[in-house]
């Protein structure tokens, strides 16, 4: 019987390089826009062309190296919408308007799920584990998922609290710096905070199961089905035959 190949876990160095790669995929166009706009006497058209070109170059680089381009596509799509918005209005700060609107929608959506006591991460957890609303009957799990939803609500709230005043005061250079800092680096901090809150909200006996399910939730994958209960010999338990 052929042995199944096991993929070795990624080292810390590989994980760090992966995060840096993702940061480049998403952040490089915004860095290019901010730098060019600042040093070209506020030439909006040139800054937009360079930003879109930077996104395209990253995409070609990933394709040539046969690497995943999901982040590149997402980043290119976001930059494209932002560039279109700014080109239509002629205002450089409107490059950041689609992101502000998107974060506003996220904030309202998160808040609604918290107010109605159906926190978003509870609904996602139920869908991933196919237990649906069973988590609402577990006081400890409900509290943990509610707190995690609060963490992500705070994430978009902080983004809005920083970006919106800068947008209203036409602080384009500061918006560019904030956009980069509040992107992947801030999301990494949010994930750490969510992990800490989740771990601190439940006892050890429940943590292992929830940790695995929550990892699948963040990755968007499906947990494996539970294994059948077996007796000491290793055979699946069956009901004893009735005596005739």
One Martini backbone bead per residue (centre of mass of N, CA, C, O) as a GRO file, in nm:
protein
  244
    1UNK     BB    1   0.094   0.038   0.025
    2UNK     BB    2   0.081   0.358  -0.029
    3UNK     BB    3   0.215   0.640   0.079
    4UNK     BB    4   0.132   0.936   0.220
    5UNK     BB    5   0.198   1.249   0.159
    6UNK     BB    6   0.358   1.488   0.371
    7UNK     BB    7   0.329   1.813   0.452
    8UNK     BB    8   0.533   2.023   0.573
    9UNK     BB    9   0.565   2.250   0.791
   10UNK     BB   10   0.598   2.572   0.833
   11UNK     BB   11   0.816   2.790   0.900
   12UNK     BB   12   0.873   3.089   1.035
   13UNK     BB   13   1.022   3.204   0.790
   14UNK     BB   14   0.803   3.130   0.580
   15UNK     BB   15   0.576   3.294   0.711
   16UNK     BB   16   0.711   3.569   0.695
   17UNK     BB   17   0.748   3.567   0.384
   18UNK     BB   18   0.446   3.547   0.326
   19UNK     BB   19   0.365   3.818   0.455
   20UNK     BB   20   0.550   3.994   0.281
   21UNK     BB   21   0.428   3.915   0.011
   22UNK     BB   22   0.143   4.018   0.073
   23UNK     BB   23   0.226   4.309   0.130
   24UNK     BB   24   0.328   4.361  -0.157
   25UNK     BB   25   0.077   4.292  -0.323
   26UNK     BB   26  -0.107   4.516  -0.170
   27UNK     BB   27   0.097   4.772  -0.095
   28UNK     BB   28   0.263   4.877  -0.340
   29UNK     BB   29   0.058   5.062  -0.490
   30UNK     BB   30   0.026   5.259  -0.243
   31UNK     BB   31   0.318   5.340  -0.221
   32UNK     BB   32   0.346   5.451  -0.506
   33UNK     BB   33   0.131   5.668  -0.488
   34UNK     BB   34   0.242   5.829  -0.245
   35UNK     BB   35   0.525   5.895  -0.360
   36UNK     BB   36   0.449   6.024  -0.633
   37UNK     BB   37   0.256   6.241  -0.526
   38UNK     BB   38   0.468   6.383  -0.338
   39UNK     BB   39   0.712   6.406  -0.587
   40UNK     BB   40   0.497   6.545  -0.829
   41UNK     BB   41   0.322   6.782  -0.745
   42UNK     BB   42   0.042   6.639  -0.740
   43UNK     BB   43   0.016   6.402  -0.964
   44UNK     BB   44  -0.249   6.210  -1.016
   45UNK     BB   45  -0.213   6.062  -1.284
   46UNK     BB   46   0.069   5.948  -1.233
   47UNK     BB   47   0.005   5.796  -0.968
   48UNK     BB   48  -0.206   5.604  -1.093
   49UNK     BB   49  -0.026   5.473  -1.307
   50UNK     BB   50   0.187   5.359  -1.110
   51UNK     BB   51  -0.002   5.188  -0.934
   52UNK     BB   52  -0.110   5.003  -1.159
   53UNK     BB   53   0.166   4.908  -1.258
   54UNK     BB   54   0.256   4.775  -0.994
   55UNK     BB   55   0.031   4.563  -0.991
   56UNK     BB   56   0.108   4.434  -1.264
   57UNK     BB   57   0.399   4.351  -1.196
   58UNK     BB   58   0.329   4.161  -0.965
   59UNK     BB   59   0.153   3.970  -1.133
   60UNK     BB   60   0.371   3.882  -1.337
   61UNK     BB   61   0.573   3.773  -1.130
   62UNK     BB   62   0.385   3.548  -1.020
   63UNK     BB   63   0.336   3.403  -1.290
   64UNK     BB   64   0.630   3.334  -1.362
   65UNK     BB   65   0.661   3.180  -1.068
   66UNK     BB   66   0.397   3.022  -1.004
   67UNK     BB   67   0.215   3.195  -0.813
   68UNK     BB   68  -0.009   3.315  -0.623
   69UNK     BB   69  -0.282   3.575  -0.719
   70UNK     BB   70  -0.511   3.661  -0.525
   71UNK     BB   71  -0.392   3.920  -0.394
   72UNK     BB   72  -0.338   4.068  -0.659
   73UNK     BB   73  -0.627   4.082  -0.761
   74UNK     BB   74  -0.742   4.232  -0.519
   75UNK     BB   75  -0.550   4.476  -0.537
   76UNK     BB   76  -0.613   4.558  -0.831
   77UNK     BB   77  -0.915   4.602  -0.793
   78UNK     BB   78  -0.892   4.822  -0.574
   79UNK     BB   79  -0.717   5.021  -0.738
   80UNK     BB   80  -0.909   5.051  -0.978
   81UNK     BB   81  -1.148   5.177  -0.827
   82UNK     BB   82  -0.992   5.414  -0.704
   83UNK     BB   83  -0.893   5.537  -0.971
   84UNK     BB   84  -1.170   5.587  -1.094
   85UNK     BB   85  -1.279   5.776  -0.877
   86UNK     BB   86  -1.053   5.996  -0.895
   87UNK     BB   87  -1.082   6.052  -1.205
   88UNK     BB   88  -1.378   6.159  -1.184
   89UNK     BB   89  -1.323   6.391  -0.954
   90UNK     BB   90  -1.006   6.496  -0.918
   91UNK     BB   91  -0.951   6.369  -0.628
   92UNK     BB   92  -0.709   6.224  -0.443
   93UNK     BB   93  -0.873   6.129  -0.183
   94UNK     BB   94  -1.068   5.931  -0.356
   95UNK     BB   95  -0.890   5.679  -0.349
   96UNK     BB   96  -1.004   5.615  -0.036
   97UNK     BB   97  -1.318   5.592  -0.048
   98UNK     BB   98  -1.391   5.290  -0.094
   99UNK     BB   99  -1.260   5.193   0.173
  100UNK     BB  100  -1.437   5.359   0.363
  101UNK     BB  101  -1.707   5.241   0.274
  102UNK     BB  102  -1.644   4.944   0.333
  103UNK     BB  103  -1.586   4.982   0.639
  104UNK     BB  104  -1.867   5.093   0.706
  105UNK     BB  105  -2.021   4.834   0.630
  106UNK     BB  106  -1.878   4.649   0.828
  107UNK     BB  107  -1.951   4.800   1.087
  108UNK     BB  108  -2.258   4.775   1.061
  109UNK     BB  109  -2.271   4.468   1.038
  110UNK     BB  110  -2.138   4.396   1.305
  111UNK     BB  111  -2.329   4.562   1.490
  112UNK     BB  112  -2.591   4.411   1.424
  113UNK     BB  113  -2.499   4.129   1.527
  114UNK     BB  114  -2.458   4.225   1.820
  115UNK     BB  115  -2.738   4.348   1.888
  116UNK     BB  116  -2.895   4.067   1.803
  117UNK     BB  117  -2.715   3.819   1.910
  118UNK     BB  118  -2.562   3.746   1.609
  119UNK     BB  119  -2.268   3.698   1.568
  120UNK     BB  120  -2.078   3.657   1.298
  121UNK     BB  121  -1.877   3.433   1.413
  122UNK     BB  122  -2.108   3.246   1.489
  123UNK     BB  123  -2.228   3.197   1.208
  124UNK     BB  124  -1.963   3.091   1.084
  125UNK     BB  125  -1.915   2.862   1.282
  126UNK     BB  126  -2.179   2.708   1.221
  127UNK     BB  127  -2.119   2.665   0.916
  128UNK     BB  128  -1.845   2.517   0.931
  129UNK     BB  129  -1.955   2.291   1.152
  130UNK     BB  130  -2.268   2.232   1.113
  131UNK     BB  131  -2.430   2.364   1.388
  132UNK     BB  132  -2.515   2.652   1.358
  133UNK     BB  133  -2.702   2.747   1.657
  134UNK     BB  134  -2.567   2.586   1.898
  135UNK     BB  135  -2.378   2.813   2.027
  136UNK     BB  136  -2.617   2.967   2.180
  137UNK     BB  137  -2.636   2.730   2.413
  138UNK     BB  138  -2.336   2.817   2.471
  139UNK     BB  139  -2.213   3.038   2.685
  140UNK     BB  140  -1.907   3.031   2.631
  141UNK     BB  141  -1.912   3.038   2.317
  142UNK     BB  142  -2.080   3.290   2.283
  143UNK     BB  143  -1.888   3.485   2.428
  144UNK     BB  144  -1.640   3.437   2.247
  145UNK     BB  145  -1.770   3.512   1.966
  146UNK     BB  146  -1.855   3.794   2.053
  147UNK     BB  147  -1.567   3.904   2.114
  148UNK     BB  148  -1.447   3.859   1.833
  149UNK     BB  149  -1.642   4.049   1.690
  150UNK     BB  150  -1.547   4.298   1.849
  151UNK     BB  151  -1.260   4.306   1.738
  152UNK     BB  152  -1.344   4.352   1.434
  153UNK     BB  153  -1.505   4.606   1.490
  154UNK     BB  154  -1.265   4.769   1.600
  155UNK     BB  155  -1.093   4.761   1.349
  156UNK     BB  156  -1.284   4.931   1.161
  157UNK     BB  157  -1.316   5.167   1.361
  158UNK     BB  158  -1.021   5.259   1.358
  159UNK     BB  159  -0.997   5.313   1.062
  160UNK     BB  160  -1.217   5.533   1.052
  161UNK     BB  161  -1.096   5.723   1.277
  162UNK     BB  162  -0.847   5.785   1.084
  163UNK     BB  163  -0.942   5.822   0.780
  164UNK     BB  164  -1.178   6.028   0.783
  165UNK     BB  165  -1.033   6.289   0.881
  166UNK     BB  166  -0.822   6.284   0.650
  167UNK     BB  167  -1.027   6.307   0.422
  168UNK     BB  168  -1.170   6.579   0.518
  169UNK     BB  169  -0.860   6.724   0.508
  170UNK     BB  170  -0.689   6.631   0.254
  171UNK     BB  171  -0.467   6.400   0.359
  172UNK     BB  172  -0.300   6.221   0.143
  173UNK     BB  173  -0.030   6.126   0.265
  174UNK     BB  174  -0.157   6.019   0.530
  175UNK     BB  175  -0.346   5.817   0.392
  176UNK     BB  176  -0.125   5.638   0.270
  177UNK     BB  177   0.008   5.554   0.536
  178UNK     BB  178  -0.251   5.442   0.673
  179UNK     BB  179  -0.321   5.228   0.461
  180UNK     BB  180  -0.069   5.054   0.512
  181UNK     BB  181  -0.079   5.020   0.827
  182UNK     BB  182  -0.404   4.921   0.813
  183UNK     BB  183  -0.351   4.662   0.690
  184UNK     BB  184  -0.180   4.386   0.736
  185UNK     BB  185  -0.052   4.463   1.010
  186UNK     BB  186  -0.327   4.515   1.155
  187UNK     BB  187  -0.447   4.235   1.096
  188UNK     BB  188  -0.241   4.077   1.262
  189UNK     BB  189  -0.319   4.205   1.531
  190UNK     BB  190  -0.614   4.111   1.523
  191UNK     BB  191  -0.558   3.808   1.527
  192UNK     BB  192  -0.414   3.806   1.797
  193UNK     BB  193  -0.651   3.924   1.963
  194UNK     BB  194  -0.857   3.702   1.892
  195UNK     BB  195  -0.696   3.470   2.012
  196UNK     BB  196  -0.675   3.580   2.303
  197UNK     BB  197  -0.980   3.603   2.353
  198UNK     BB  198  -1.059   3.311   2.294
  199UNK     BB  199  -0.867   3.174   2.501
  200UNK     BB  200  -0.978   3.354   2.755
  201UNK     BB  201  -1.302   3.238   2.721
  202UNK     BB  202  -1.192   2.936   2.786
  203UNK     BB  203  -1.142   2.632   2.869
  204UNK     BB  204  -0.934   2.369   2.809
  205UNK     BB  205  -1.154   2.145   2.723
  206UNK     BB  206  -1.252   2.346   2.469
  207UNK     BB  207  -1.011   2.460   2.302
  208UNK     BB  208  -0.920   2.249   2.088
  209UNK     BB  209  -1.179   2.239   1.919
  210UNK     BB  210  -1.210   2.547   1.865
  211UNK     BB  211  -0.935   2.601   1.735
  212UNK     BB  212  -0.974   2.426   1.484
  213UNK     BB  213  -1.238   2.561   1.383
  214UNK     BB  214  -1.124   2.855   1.370
  215UNK     BB  215  -0.906   2.796   1.161
  216UNK     BB  216  -1.105   2.714   0.937
  217UNK     BB  217  -1.258   2.980   0.931
  218UNK     BB  218  -1.015   3.164   0.840
  219UNK     BB  219  -0.954   2.972   0.580
  220UNK     BB  220  -1.229   2.843   0.455
  221UNK     BB  221  -1.261   2.557   0.577
  222UNK     BB  222  -1.329   2.213   0.640
  223UNK     BB  223  -1.386   2.012   0.875
  224UNK     BB  224  -1.350   1.713   0.974
  225UNK     BB  225  -1.508   1.443   1.032
  226UNK     BB  226  -1.606   1.249   1.268
  227UNK     BB  227  -1.506   0.978   1.420
  228UNK     BB  228  -1.575   0.673   1.488
  229UNK     BB  229  -1.671   0.482   1.741
  230UNK     BB  230  -1.450   0.275   1.931
  231UNK     BB  231  -1.324   0.012   2.058
  232UNK     BB  232  -1.051  -0.145   2.193
  233UNK     BB  233  -1.000  -0.321   1.925
  234UNK     BB  234  -1.122  -0.114   1.670
  235UNK     BB  235  -1.416  -0.153   1.644
  236UNK     BB  236  -1.721  -0.078   1.566
  237UNK     BB  237  -1.989  -0.013   1.733
  238UNK     BB  238  -2.254  -0.239   1.818
  239UNK     BB  239  -2.539  -0.377   1.857
  240UNK     BB  240  -2.665  -0.618   2.024
  241UNK     BB  241  -2.795  -0.906   1.983
  242UNK     BB  242  -3.089  -1.048   1.992
  243UNK     BB  243  -3.264  -1.267   2.160
  244UNK     BB  244  -3.468  -1.551   2.066
   0.00000   0.00000   0.00000
